[in-house]
Amino acid sequence: MTRTVAEIDTAIASIRESMGLGMKSVRYRDGRILDFMSVTDMVRAITELQEERAAVVGNPPVTRVAARYVSGLSG
């Protein structure tokens, strides 16, 4: 099921409002209640919703990879 931008924005706002009130559960206007285990889970949910919103609008998220070389020699 594809959500609209307005639905995604409402979900993000609901989660942020709950976070601001120090709550770990979100009650949506349609009566659904979503319980989170931690604030980290709430932040993850917001990130996923923002990525979903970007995809709906037509701007898919950019993935960045940074390589790091470790020689194994201590110096």
N, CA, C and O of each residue as an XYZ file, in Angstrom:
300
protein
N       0.827     -1.174      0.000
C       0.000      0.000      0.000
C       0.880      1.249      0.000
O       1.720      1.426      0.882
N       0.684      2.088     -0.972
C       1.441      3.322     -1.066
C       0.689      4.442     -0.352
O      -0.491      4.686     -0.607
N       1.396      5.107      0.538
C       0.788      6.223      1.266
C       1.044      7.522      0.529
O       1.991      7.637     -0.249
N       0.193      8.491      0.782
C       0.376      9.809      0.191
C       1.368     10.597      1.027
O       1.680     10.227      2.159
N       1.859     11.685      0.456
C       2.795     12.543      1.170
C       2.136     13.104      2.433
O       2.782     13.207      3.476
N       0.871     13.462      2.345
C       0.163     14.003      3.507
C       0.059     12.965      4.625
O       0.218     13.305      5.797
N      -0.202     11.716      4.280
C      -0.282     10.649      5.285
C       1.072     10.427      5.956
O       1.150     10.233      7.169
N       2.124     10.458      5.164
C       3.473     10.271      5.702
C       3.838     11.436      6.612
O       4.387     11.231      7.695
N       3.535     12.664      6.176
C       3.821     13.841      6.999
C       3.065     13.796      8.321
O       3.603     14.173      9.362
N       1.814     13.334      8.278
C       1.020     13.211      9.501
C       1.637     12.189     10.446
O       1.679     12.413     11.655
N       2.115     11.071      9.909
C       2.743     10.037     10.734
C       4.021     10.568     11.386
O       4.272     10.321     12.565
N       4.819     11.293     10.618
C       6.056     11.877     11.154
C       5.728     12.872     12.266
O       6.362     12.864     13.321
N       4.731     13.728     12.023
C       4.340     14.723     13.028
C       3.828     14.056     14.297
O       4.107     14.529     15.399
N       3.088     12.970     14.156
C       2.559     12.262     15.323
C       3.679     11.672     16.169
O       3.645     11.752     17.397
N       4.669     11.082     15.509
C       5.796     10.501     16.243
C       6.595     11.591     16.940
O       6.984     11.437     18.097
N       6.840     12.695     16.237
C       7.600     13.798     16.846
C       6.858     14.406     18.031
O       7.470     14.769     19.035
N       5.541     14.514     17.908
C       4.753     15.053     19.014
C       4.852     14.147     20.242
O       5.011     14.630     21.363
N       4.757     12.838     20.027
C       4.880     11.890     21.138
C       6.262     11.968     21.769
O       6.395     11.914     22.991
N       7.287     12.094     20.939
C       8.645     12.221     21.466
C       8.767     13.475     22.312
O       9.395     13.454     23.371
N       8.172     14.563     21.853
C       8.232     15.822     22.580
C       7.532     15.753     23.929
O       7.898     16.464     24.866
N       6.529     14.898     24.021
C       5.800     14.735     25.274
C       6.412     13.656     26.168
O       5.926     13.407     27.271
N       7.487     13.014     25.684
C       8.156     11.976     26.463
C       7.422     10.648     26.450
O       7.638      9.814     27.329
N       6.562     10.441     25.470
C       5.793      9.197     25.370
C       6.445      8.262     24.364
O       7.125      8.706     23.438
N       6.234      6.970     24.551
C       6.763      5.977     23.618
C       5.658      5.300     22.823
O       5.891      4.274     22.184
N       4.469      5.862     22.859
C       3.386      5.328     22.038
C       2.771      6.473     21.241
O       2.755      7.622     21.681
N       2.273      6.133     20.071
C       1.684      7.118     19.170
C       0.244      6.709     18.905
O      -0.031      5.565     18.544
N      -0.667      7.648     19.087
C      -2.075      7.395     18.778
C      -2.411      8.205     17.524
O      -2.305      9.431     17.502
N      -2.819      7.480     16.486
C      -3.192      8.125     15.232
C      -4.661      8.520     15.255
O      -5.436      8.018     16.070
N      -5.037      9.416     14.359
C      -6.409      9.914     14.314
C      -7.439      8.831     14.039
O      -8.594      8.950     14.448
N      -7.031      7.781     13.352
C      -7.974      6.699     13.031
C      -8.124      5.701     14.189
O      -8.817      4.693     14.053
N      -7.471      5.985     15.332
C      -7.624      5.147     16.515
C      -6.516      4.142     16.737
O      -6.446      3.528     17.801
N      -5.646      3.960     15.752
C      -4.541      3.020     15.918
C      -3.550      3.542     16.952
O      -3.336      4.747     17.076
N      -2.954      2.617     17.684
C      -1.913      2.967     18.653
C      -0.674      2.154     18.306
O      -0.748      0.939     18.124
N       0.454      2.828     18.217
C       1.718      2.179     17.897
C       2.665      2.414     19.066
O       2.964      3.556     19.413
N       3.133      1.329     19.669
C       4.049      1.419     20.806
C       5.482      1.181     20.337
O       5.749      0.261     19.564
N       6.392      2.015     20.811
C       7.804      1.881     20.500
C       8.542      1.432     21.752
O       8.136      1.758     22.868
N       9.613      0.692     21.571
C      10.403      0.204     22.701
C      11.356      1.277     23.226
O      11.661      1.309     24.418
N      11.827      2.160     22.332
C      12.783      3.177     22.759
C      12.685      4.398     21.846
O      12.032      4.369     20.803
N      13.345      5.459     22.264
C      13.409      6.664     21.447
C      14.185      6.378     20.169
O      13.884      6.947     19.120
N      15.169      5.513     20.249
C      15.943      5.132     19.070
C      15.035      4.516     18.011
O      15.187      4.794     16.821
N      14.101      3.687     18.438
C      13.138      3.104     17.499
C      12.269      4.178     16.862
O      11.919      4.081     15.685
N      11.924      5.189     17.626
C      11.115      6.279     17.092
C      11.902      7.075     16.047
O      11.360      7.450     15.008
N      13.163      7.323     16.326
C      14.014      8.041     15.380
C      14.172      7.218     14.102
O      14.127      7.764     13.000
N      14.357      5.904     14.252
C      14.448      5.013     13.088
C      13.179      5.069     12.246
O      13.237      5.111     11.017
N      12.032      5.069     12.924
C      10.750      5.120     12.219
C      10.614      6.425     11.443
O      10.133      6.429     10.310
N      11.034      7.528     12.049
C      10.983      8.812     11.354
C      11.887      8.793     10.130
O      11.506      9.283      9.067
N      13.079      8.232     10.274
C      14.015      8.139      9.154
C      13.421      7.322      8.020
O      13.508      7.716      6.857
N      12.820      6.192      8.348
C      12.195      5.352      7.321
C      11.035      6.075      6.651
O      10.854      5.970      5.437
N      10.254      6.804      7.430
C       9.148      7.566      6.848
C       9.667      8.674      5.935
O       9.077      8.938      4.887
N      10.750      9.318      6.317
C      11.331     10.359      5.474
C      11.854      9.773      4.162
O      11.738     10.400      3.108
N      12.432      8.565      4.229
C      12.900      7.897      3.016
C      11.718      7.504      2.136
O      11.781      7.630      0.914
N      10.638      7.026      2.760
C       9.432      6.685      2.012
C       8.855      7.929      1.339
O       8.420      7.877      0.189
N       8.856      9.042      2.064
C       8.344     10.293      1.505
C       9.179     10.733      0.307
O       8.637     11.156     -0.715
N      10.494     10.631      0.438
C      11.384     11.004     -0.666
C      11.121     10.145     -1.888
O      11.145     10.644     -3.013
N      10.872      8.860     -1.683
C      10.595      7.958     -2.806
C       9.262      8.298     -3.462
O       9.139      8.234     -4.685
N       8.258      8.662     -2.653
C       6.944      9.012     -3.201
C       7.036     10.285     -4.019
O       6.414     10.399     -5.076
N       7.820     11.254     -3.527
C       7.970     12.526     -4.225
C       8.813     12.350     -5.484
O       8.685     13.127     -6.430
N       9.661     11.350     -5.499
C      10.502     11.111     -6.660
C      11.965     11.366     -6.413
O      12.757     11.403     -7.354
N      12.337     11.542     -5.165
C      13.736     11.757     -4.784
C      14.183     10.610     -3.899
O      14.181     10.754     -2.677
N      14.572      9.461     -4.476
C      14.982      8.343     -3.635
C      16.207      8.705     -2.807
O      17.031      9.511     -3.240
N      16.335      8.118     -1.623
C      17.466      8.453     -0.748
C      18.797      8.077     -1.375
O      18.903      7.103     -2.120
N      19.805      8.870     -1.056
C      21.153      8.628     -1.556
C      21.891      7.779     -0.534
O      21.893      8.084      0.659
N      22.514      6.716     -1.013
C      23.294      5.852     -0.133
C      24.765      6.178     -0.334
O      25.252      6.227     -1.463
N      25.457      6.396      0.756
C      26.880      6.712      0.675
C      27.673      5.612      1.349
O      27.277      5.091      2.392
N      28.794      5.266      0.746
C      29.676      4.255      1.307
C      31.058      4.877      1.423
O      31.574      5.440      0.457
N      31.648      4.776      2.583
C      32.993      5.301      2.798
C      33.916      4.130      3.112
O      33.669      3.361      4.041
N      34.963      4.007      2.339
C      35.929      2.927      2.556
C      37.026      3.415      3.504
O      37.377      4.594      3.527
N      37.545      2.490      4.269
C      38.622      2.831      5.195
C      39.670      1.736      5.114
O      39.335      0.552      5.151
N      40.905      2.109      5.005
C      41.998      1.152      4.926
C      42.767      1.150      6.236
O      43.130      2.202      6.761
N      43.003     -0.024      6.745
C      43.812     -0.184      7.954
C      44.975     -1.097      7.578
O      44.772     -2.237      7.161
N      46.192     -0.585      7.729
C      47.360     -1.314      7.277
C      47.733     -2.490      8.182
O      48.353     -3.452      7.729
N      47.363     -2.414      9.433
C      47.737     -3.461     10.351
C      49.068     -3.202     11.046
O      49.462     -3.937     11.951
N      49.745     -2.163     10.617
C      51.017     -1.798     11.234
C      50.769     -0.770     12.316
O      50.050      0.205     12.097
N      51.349     -0.977     13.464
C      51.175      0.018     14.528
C      52.351      0.979     14.454
O      53.487      0.613     14.152
N      52.020      2.205     14.742
C      53.016      3.126     14.483
C      53.627      4.011     15.376
O      54.508      4.775     14.983
